[in-house]
């Protein structure tokens, strides 16, 4: 009998959580998303924008390194590809997106 009384008197307390109870349940997820945004998403977006600027600024004669580790000098620039000279008289075509960095002289 005491157990039934305890369960009945405790039932009213669970229904009074209100609006903060539902928001409070999602608060940890919201905080995790905010932390991920500032630590991962924002820096990655900035790095992608800088890489795109570097690709757009490439011109003939620039020395580059590809994602595959090939050093070369830009000979010609087409719409979506570059022709680079990797050795005297040896030229290859690569996609612009395959350029990792511009080599500083």
C-alpha positions as CSV (number, residue, x, y, z in Angstrom):
1,X,0.0,0.0,0.0
2,X,2.8,2.4,0.8
3,X,4.4,1.7,-2.6
4,X,1.1,2.6,-4.5
5,X,0.9,5.9,-2.5
6,X,4.5,6.8,-3.4
7,X,4.0,6.1,-7.1
8,X,0.8,8.2,-7.2
9,X,2.3,11.2,-5.4
10,X,5.4,11.2,-7.6
11,X,3.4,11.2,-10.8
12,X,2.7,15.0,-10.7
13,X,6.4,15.9,-10.6
14,X,7.3,14.4,-13.9
15,X,4.8,16.4,-15.9
16,X,6.0,19.8,-14.7
17,X,9.3,19.9,-16.7
18,X,7.8,22.5,-19.1
19,X,9.5,23.9,-22.2
20,X,13.0,23.9,-20.7
21,X,12.8,20.1,-20.3
22,X,12.5,19.5,-24.1
23,X,15.1,22.2,-24.9
24,X,17.4,20.9,-22.2
25,X,17.4,17.5,-23.8
26,X,18.7,18.9,-27.1
27,X,21.1,21.3,-25.5
28,X,24.1,18.9,-25.5
29,X,23.6,18.2,-29.2
30,X,23.4,21.9,-30.0
31,X,26.6,22.6,-28.1
32,X,28.4,19.8,-29.9
33,X,27.3,21.1,-33.3
34,X,28.5,24.6,-32.4
35,X,31.9,23.3,-31.3
36,X,32.3,21.2,-34.5
37,X,31.3,24.2,-36.6
38,X,34.0,26.4,-35.1
39,X,36.7,23.7,-34.8
40,X,36.2,21.8,-38.1
41,X,33.8,23.2,-40.6
42,X,34.9,26.9,-40.5
43,X,38.6,26.2,-40.9
44,X,38.0,23.7,-43.7
45,X,35.8,26.2,-45.6
46,X,38.5,28.9,-45.2
47,X,41.2,26.5,-46.5
48,X,39.1,25.5,-49.5
49,X,38.6,29.2,-50.4
50,X,42.3,29.9,-50.2
51,X,43.1,26.8,-52.4
52,X,40.6,28.0,-55.0
53,X,42.2,31.5,-55.0
54,X,45.6,29.9,-55.5
55,X,44.3,27.9,-58.4
56,X,42.7,30.9,-60.0
57,X,45.9,32.9,-59.7
58,X,48.2,30.3,-61.4
59,X,49.9,31.6,-64.5
60,X,52.6,30.4,-67.0
61,X,56.0,29.8,-65.4
62,X,54.7,29.1,-61.9
63,X,56.3,26.1,-60.2
64,X,53.8,23.8,-58.6
65,X,53.6,20.5,-56.8
66,X,50.7,18.1,-57.5
67,X,48.8,16.0,-55.0
68,X,50.8,13.0,-56.3
69,X,54.1,14.7,-55.4
70,X,55.2,15.7,-58.9
71,X,57.1,19.0,-59.2
72,X,56.6,20.9,-62.4
73,X,56.4,24.3,-64.1
74,X,53.2,25.5,-65.7
75,X,53.5,25.6,-69.5
76,X,49.9,26.2,-70.5
77,X,46.6,26.7,-68.8
78,X,43.4,25.4,-70.4
79,X,39.9,25.7,-69.0
80,X,40.0,22.8,-66.4
81,X,43.5,21.5,-66.9
82,X,47.2,22.5,-66.8
83,X,50.1,21.4,-69.0
84,X,53.1,21.2,-66.8
85,X,56.8,20.5,-67.7
86,X,58.2,18.0,-65.2
87,X,61.6,17.6,-67.0
88,X,63.2,19.2,-70.0
89,X,61.0,18.3,-72.9
90,X,58.6,16.2,-70.8
91,X,55.1,17.6,-70.5
92,X,52.0,16.2,-68.8
93,X,48.4,17.2,-68.6
94,X,46.8,17.4,-65.1
95,X,43.5,18.7,-63.7
96,X,43.6,22.0,-62.0
97,X,42.2,20.3,-58.9
98,X,45.3,18.1,-58.7
99,X,47.5,21.0,-57.8
100,X,48.4,20.8,-54.1
101,X,50.6,24.0,-53.7
102,X,52.4,26.6,-55.6
103,X,56.1,26.3,-54.8
104,X,57.6,29.5,-53.3
105,X,60.7,30.6,-55.0
